[in-house]
Amino acid sequence: MFTGIVEEIGTVEAVEPGTDANGVVTDARLRVRGPLVTSDARPGDSIAVSGVCLTVTDLPGDGTFTADVMPETLRRTALGELGTGGRVNLERALAVGGRYGGHVVQGHVDGVGTVLSRTPGPRWDEVEIGLDPALARYVAEKGSITVSGVSLTVTRVGDDSFGVSLIPTTLAVTTLGSLAPGARVNLEVDVLAKYTERLLATAGTAGTAR
């Protein structure tokens, strides 16, 4: 589990695509440089890479880690668009007893959004992000959403878009500071909204089984 509070910006050092017999990319192996998140990491640990929970498979000891990206992850996230030199937000899994600064983030991306507009403010930027209307129902004004691994507060909600405000710290220490209109971002909606919907949908059938 994560909190959406990015610890450092990492750099993709290598992308090794896996292909099937027809040469179609099916999976990938990433090598990412992140001296902070690897400082106490072990193989098998989870690290959120731009909001995607990945399992550490190798730690060479040089400040990098390797992780495998499965076909499902490539289909549902923007990780497949990463290339060598790409910048990613990194966060280690929450430690027991640690501070809980963001919200419940699983690292299970629900979909990919697109930056529609960006309006600079005196000390912050207002950003509008488009998303699938099927996901929009889980987004609430003043609620939480994870954008490329960053826990943000929703400022406005539309049928197929939402707004967020990026404070100076977010602009300085995450990759959101350099996002331009047209950029694609990984989105994870609040898991509590999904569980609530599921409970309401099944409430009418509870107790009917014989």
C-alpha positions, 0 to 999 in steps of 0.5 A: 500500500502507498500514500501517493506522496512521491519520494523522488523522481527516478530515471528509466535507464533501460527498457527491454521489451518482450515479444511473442513469435510474431514480434508483438510486444507482450511485456517489458523489463524496466531498469530504473534509477532511484537511489532513495527508494533502493537504499533499503529495498530488497528483491520482492519489495513493492515500489510505485512507479508513476503510480503503478505497483511493481515488484523489485526483481533485481538490485545491482547495488548501484542505485537502480532496480529492475522490475517486470511489467506484465501484459495487463499492466501495459494495457491499462497504464502508460508505462508502455510509453516509457523510453530510456531517459524517461522520468518517473515518480517513485514511492516505496510501500508504506512502512508500518508506523510511518506517517500517512500523508496522502490517501489509500493508494494501491498502485493498481491503475484504473485507467489512463487520462490525458492532460487537457489544459494547464493554467499557471497561477501565482504559485500553483498551476491549475490542470484539467485532466480528461478521463473515461466517463466510466471512471468519472463517477468515482471522482468527487470534488474535494475527494482524492485521486492519484495522478501518476503516483501523486495523491491530489485533491480534486477541485472540479469534476465534469462528465469526462474530466476533472481539475486539480491544483498543483502546489509548489512542492508538487511542481518541484518534486514530481514529474507533474511539474513538467506535464504539457497538454496532451501528456498521458497520465496513470489514474487510480481513483479512490478505492473507497468509492469502488467498494461503496459502489460494489456494496450498494450494487449487491445490497439488494441481492444480499440474503436472497440466496437459499 
